[in-house]
């Protein structure tokens, strides 16, 4: 798959449901075939950057009810920095529920 195809797939998922960072990492590994920790992180953060800056997705967490979403009150660049900092501090790929989720505001 091409990165553009992965991005479009993630955009569609964000329109239907909340998408965890772990899901983006999985797409980078499975759909793009990347394996090295640095290249996986760089590619995943690139996709997140595009989702936030160009596609208008929100970063945050699902609300306790599982349906609504609690977006971070951060500009896209600061949200991206927060995600990268937390990922580096984690020292491994994020698992389900860790660091951030993404959704479409509409």
Backbone torsions as a table, in degrees:
resi	resn	phi	psi	omega
1	UNK	NA	150.9	175.1
2	UNK	-88.8	153.4	177.6
3	UNK	-54.5	-35.6	179.9
4	UNK	-63.9	-36.6	178.7
5	UNK	-68.4	-41.6	177.9
6	UNK	-62.6	-43.7	179.2
7	UNK	-59.2	-47.9	-179.3
8	UNK	-62.0	-38.7	177.3
9	UNK	-62.8	-42.1	178.9
10	UNK	-67.4	-38.4	176.9
11	UNK	-60.2	-45.6	178.7
12	UNK	-61.9	-42.3	178.1
13	UNK	-61.7	-41.0	179.8
14	UNK	-64.6	-29.6	178.2
15	UNK	-74.6	-25.2	-177.6
16	UNK	-96.2	-29.1	-173.7
17	UNK	-162.1	174.3	174.3
18	UNK	-79.6	139.0	-176.2
19	UNK	-119.1	120.1	179.5
20	UNK	-77.6	154.7	176.6
21	UNK	-56.2	-36.9	178.9
22	UNK	-56.2	-35.1	-179.7
23	UNK	-67.9	-37.0	177.6
24	UNK	-67.3	-42.0	177.4
25	UNK	-60.7	-43.6	178.9
26	UNK	-60.3	-42.3	179.0
27	UNK	-64.0	-39.5	178.7
28	UNK	-62.9	-43.2	-178.9
29	UNK	-70.8	-47.6	-174.7
30	UNK	-82.3	-47.3	-173.6
31	UNK	-84.2	-31.7	179.6
32	UNK	-99.9	-12.8	176.2
33	UNK	73.5	20.0	179.1
34	UNK	-85.9	147.4	-175.1
35	UNK	-131.5	-32.2	-177.9
36	UNK	-68.0	138.8	-176.9
37	UNK	-54.0	-43.3	-178.8
38	UNK	-69.5	-41.4	-179.5
39	UNK	-70.1	-34.9	176.3
40	UNK	-64.4	-47.7	-179.6
41	UNK	-62.3	-44.9	-179.9
42	UNK	-61.6	-44.3	-179.4
43	UNK	-67.4	-42.6	-180.0
44	UNK	-64.3	-43.6	178.7
45	UNK	-66.0	-32.8	174.9
46	UNK	-63.1	-41.8	177.0
47	UNK	-65.6	-42.7	178.3
48	UNK	-61.5	-43.4	178.8
49	UNK	-56.0	-46.5	-179.6
50	UNK	-67.9	-40.4	177.5
51	UNK	-58.6	-43.3	-176.7
52	UNK	-77.8	-49.0	-173.4
53	UNK	-77.9	-45.8	-171.5
54	UNK	-99.6	-27.7	-176.2
55	UNK	-104.7	-4.1	173.7
56	UNK	71.5	19.7	179.1
57	UNK	-72.5	156.1	177.1
58	UNK	-98.8	144.8	169.6
59	UNK	-103.9	145.9	179.3
60	UNK	164.2	-141.3	-179.5
61	UNK	-142.1	151.0	173.0
62	UNK	-62.1	145.3	175.2
63	UNK	-69.6	161.2	179.6
64	UNK	-53.8	-28.0	180.0
65	UNK	-75.5	-9.4	177.8
66	UNK	79.5	-12.1	-178.6
67	UNK	-101.0	-45.6	-179.1
68	UNK	-83.4	174.8	-174.3
69	UNK	-135.9	140.2	178.4
70	UNK	-108.9	91.9	-177.4
71	UNK	-72.2	148.8	172.4
72	UNK	-69.0	143.7	176.7
73	UNK	-91.9	61.0	-177.4
74	UNK	-131.8	145.6	170.8
75	UNK	-65.1	158.7	-176.1
76	UNK	-53.4	-44.5	-177.5
77	UNK	-64.7	-38.2	179.0
78	UNK	-71.2	-38.3	176.3
79	UNK	-61.5	-43.4	178.6
80	UNK	-61.9	-43.5	178.1
81	UNK	-61.8	-42.7	179.0
82	UNK	-60.9	-44.5	179.5
83	UNK	-61.2	-46.3	-179.4
84	UNK	-63.7	-44.2	179.5
85	UNK	-61.1	-45.0	-179.3
86	UNK	-67.6	-35.7	178.3
87	UNK	-65.6	-46.8	178.5
88	UNK	-61.3	-41.6	178.6
89	UNK	-64.7	-32.2	179.3
90	UNK	-66.0	-36.9	177.1
91	UNK	78.8	11.6	179.2
92	UNK	-162.5	173.7	175.1
93	UNK	-63.9	141.7	176.7
94	UNK	-68.9	146.3	175.4
95	UNK	-99.2	-179.7	179.2
96	UNK	-54.4	129.1	175.7
97	UNK	86.9	-6.4	-177.0
98	UNK	-93.9	141.6	170.7
99	UNK	75.7	-65.2	-175.1
100	UNK	-161.5	159.5	172.0
101	UNK	-127.5	164.9	-178.0
102	UNK	-135.2	147.1	177.6
103	UNK	-154.2	163.3	175.7
104	UNK	-84.9	136.4	179.2
105	UNK	-69.9	-16.6	-175.9
106	UNK	-101.1	NA	NA
